[in-house]
């Protein structure tokens, strides 16, 4: 009986001790969990300002890079002074207008001369001079116009045809070079306007120094900035227009060379078909 009571008592004590250990372990786990959560919260609180600063920096960088080219040009235009920058802008617009008109005209004036010569030769063999004139009349370009004028006087002899081709070739060359003088004018005018703005900006800077009686960087910077912006703007306009000008000159030379070569071929065709 005493042994049974002792065993029961020992069992109760073991169960009680085990429950205390379990509760203690649970309490420790809860405390560790709470400490971990508090640490995470503290870390997040510490990271929050850094993240906010990073977000602000990213937003500022995105805003800076998100500025369009139009807004940046507009800002520089205002900083350069609307008065002289307006003249530079007008030179750019008018110069581009003449340049684009010449580019379109010259590309339309470019034709396949070999194909035209083949058609003219076929027409001469099948229908004579009138059929060849119809082919030239239905074909655009200066070469076809020269062919038409030469064929129109084919009955007057080869000497007259040759003189007609040379004379009308000069007329067509003049048409190709039309408005290039205006383009050259704006190429020369744009840098001059920029340099004039530079001189005006420097004068304003020295006037500010004279009024203040002291040389201060803030006084000089404004005038120098205007001077530099107007100079750069004028040079950029001249560079852009010069590229178009050189393209047009190169295109005209190519067309004139093809006109001369095609004219010689036309004379050979007329000799071949015994036009006297």
C-alpha positions in Angstrom: 0.0 0.0 0.0 2.8 2.4 0.9 4.6 1.4 -2.3 1.5 2.2 -4.4 1.0 5.6 -2.7 4.7 6.3 -3.3 4.3 5.4 -7.0 1.2 7.5 -7.4 2.9 10.4 -5.7 6.0 10.0 -7.9 3.8 9.9 -11.0 1.9 13.0 -10.0 5.2 14.8 -9.4 6.6 13.7 -12.8 3.5 14.8 -14.6 3.5 18.2 -12.8 7.2 18.7 -13.6 6.7 17.8 -17.3 3.8 20.2 -17.5 5.9 22.9 -16.0 8.7 22.2 -18.4 6.2 22.3 -21.4 4.8 25.6 -20.2 8.3 27.0 -19.7 9.3 25.9 -23.2 6.1 27.4 -24.6 6.7 30.6 -22.8 10.3 30.8 -24.0 9.1 30.1 -27.6 6.5 32.8 -27.3 9.1 35.2 -25.9 11.6 34.4 -28.7 8.8 34.9 -31.3 7.9 38.2 -29.8 11.5 39.2 -29.7 11.9 38.2 -33.4 8.8 40.1 -34.4 10.0 43.2 -32.4 13.4 42.9 -34.1 11.8 42.6 -37.6 9.6 45.6 -36.8 12.6 47.6 -35.7 14.5 46.6 -38.8 11.6 47.6 -41.0 11.3 50.9 -39.1 15.0 51.4 -39.7 14.8 50.4 -43.4 11.7 52.5 -44.0 13.6 55.9 -44.2 16.3 54.4 -46.4 13.6 52.9 -48.7 11.8 56.2 -48.8 15.0 58.0 -49.6 15.7 55.5 -52.4 12.2 55.9 -53.7 12.7 59.7 -53.7 16.0 59.4 -55.5 14.5 57.0 -58.1 11.5 59.3 -58.6 13.8 62.3 -59.0 16.0 60.4 -61.5 12.9 59.2 -63.4 11.5 62.8 -63.5 14.9 64.1 -64.8 15.2 61.4 -67.4 11.5 61.7 -68.3 11.8 65.2 -69.6 11.1 65.2 -73.3 13.4 66.6 -75.9 10.8 69.2 -76.7 10.7 70.5 -73.1 14.5 70.7 -73.0 14.8 72.5 -76.2 12.1 74.9 -75.1 14.0 75.6 -71.9 17.2 76.3 -73.8 15.3 78.5 -76.2 14.0 80.6 -73.3 17.4 80.7 -71.6 19.1 81.9 -74.9 16.8 84.8 -75.2 13.6 84.7 -77.3 14.6 87.7 -79.4 17.7 86.3 -81.2 16.7 82.7 -80.8 13.5 83.5 -82.8 15.6 84.7 -85.7 17.7 81.5 -85.6 14.5 79.4 -85.4 13.1 81.3 -88.4 16.3 80.6 -90.4 16.0 76.9 -89.5 12.3 76.6 -90.5 12.8 78.5 -93.8 16.0 76.6 -94.6 14.4 73.3 -94.0 11.4 74.3 -96.1 13.7 75.0 -99.1 15.8 71.9 -98.4 12.8 69.5 -98.2 11.3 71.0 -101.4 14.6 70.4 -103.3 15.0 66.9 -101.9 11.5 66.0 -103.1 12.0 67.6 -106.5 15.4 66.0 -107.1 14.1 62.5 -106.1 11.1 62.9 -108.5 13.5 64.0 -111.2 15.6 60.8 -110.9 14.5 58.3 -113.5 15.7 55.0 -115.0 17.4 56.3 -118.1 18.3 52.8 -119.4 14.6 51.8 -119.4 13.7 55.1 -121.0 16.2 54.6 -123.8 14.9 51.1 -124.4 11.4 52.4 -124.7 12.4 55.2 -127.1 14.4 52.8 -129.2 11.4 50.4 -129.4 9.1 53.3 -130.3 11.5 54.5 -133.0 11.5 51.0 -134.5 7.8 50.5 -134.3 6.2 54.0 -134.7 8.9 56.4 -135.6 9.6 59.8 -134.2 6.0 60.5 -133.1 5.8 57.3 -131.1 9.1 58.1 -129.4 7.8 61.6 -128.5 4.7 60.0 -126.9 6.9 57.9 -124.8 8.9 60.9 -123.6 5.7 62.9 -123.0 4.4 60.2 -120.7 7.6 60.0 -118.7 8.5 62.4 -115.9 12.0 63.9 -115.3 14.4 66.2 -117.0 15.9 63.5 -119.2 12.5 62.7 -120.8 12.0 66.5 -121.4 15.3 66.8 -123.1 14.6 63.8 -125.3 11.2 65.2 -126.2 12.8 68.6 -127.3 15.4 66.8 -129.3 13.0 64.4 -131.0 10.7 67.4 -131.8 13.4 68.8 -134.0 14.6 65.6 -135.5 13.4 66.5 -138.9 15.7 69.6 -138.9 18.8 67.5 -138.8 21.2 66.1 -136.2 23.1 69.4 -135.8 19.9 71.2 -134.7 18.9 68.2 -132.4 22.3 68.4 -130.7 22.1 72.2 -130.2 18.5 71.8 -128.9 19.6 69.1 -126.4 22.5 71.2 -125.2 20.4 74.3 -124.8 17.5 72.6 -123.1 19.9 70.6 -120.9 21.1 74.0 -119.5 17.5 75.0 -118.8 16.9 71.7 -116.9 20.1 72.1 -114.9 18.9 75.5 -113.9 15.6 74.0 -112.7 17.5 71.5 -110.7 19.6 74.2 -108.9 16.5 76.4 -108.2 16.2 77.6 -104.6 19.7 76.4 -103.6 20.9 80.0 -103.3 18.2 80.5 -100.6 19.4 77.5 -98.8 23.0 78.7 -98.9 21.8 82.1 -97.6 20.3 80.5 -94.5 23.4 78.4 -93.9 25.5 81.6 -93.8 22.9 83.6 -91.9 22.2 81.2 -89.0 25.8 81.4 -87.5 25.8 85.2 -88.0 22.7 85.5 -86.0 24.2 83.3 -83.3 27.3 85.3 -83.1 25.3 88.5 -82.9 23.5 87.1 -80.0 26.9 86.2 -78.5 28.0 89.8 -78.8 24.8 91.1 -77.3 25.1 88.7 -74.4 28.7 89.8 -73.7 27.6 93.5 -73.8 24.8 92.8 -71.3 27.3 91.0 -69.0 29.7 94.0 -69.0 26.8 96.4 -68.5 25.8 94.4 -65.4 29.4 94.5 -64.1 29.5 98.3 -64.7 26.2 98.9 -62.9 27.2 96.6 -59.9 30.8 98.0 -59.8 32.0 94.5 -59.0 32.9 91.4 -60.9 30.7 88.7 -59.6 30.3 85.3 -61.2 26.5 85.5 -60.9 26.5 88.8 -62.9 28.7 87.5 -65.7 27.2 84.0 -65.9 23.8 85.1 -67.3 25.2 87.1 -70.2 27.8 84.4 -71.0 25.1 81.7 -70.9 23.0 83.6 -73.4 26.1 84.1 -75.6 27.0 80.5 -75.7 23.4 79.2 -76.3 22.8 81.5 -79.2 26.2 80.6 -80.7 25.5 76.8 -80.4 22.0 77.2 -81.8 23.3 79.1 -84.9 26.0 76.5 -85.5 23.6 73.6 -85.2 21.2 75.2 -87.7 24.0 75.8 -90.1 25.3 72.2 -89.7 21.8 70.7 -90.3 21.2 72.9 -93.4 24.7 72.2 -94.7 24.0 68.5 -94.8 20.9 69.0 -96.9 22.8 71.4 -99.2 25.6 68.9 -99.8 23.0 66.2 -100.5 21.2 68.4 -103.0 24.4 69.3 -104.8 25.5 65.7 -105.0 22.1 64.7 -106.3 22.2 67.5 -109.0 25.6 66.4 -110.1 24.4 62.8 -110.5 21.3 63.9 -112.5 23.3 66.2 -114.7 25.8 63.4 -115.5 23.0 61.0 -116.3 21.4 63.7 -118.5 24.6 64.1 -120.5 25.1 60.3 -120.9 21.5 59.8 -121.9 21.8 62.7 -124.5 24.8 61.0 -126.1 22.8 57.7 -126.2 19.9 59.5 -127.9 22.1 61.0 -130.6 23.4 57.5 -131.2 19.9 56.2 -131.6 19.0 58.9 -134.0 22.1 58.2 -136.1 21.3 54.5 -136.0 17.8 55.2 -137.4 19.3 57.5 -140.0 17.7 60.7 -138.9 19.3 63.5 -141.0 
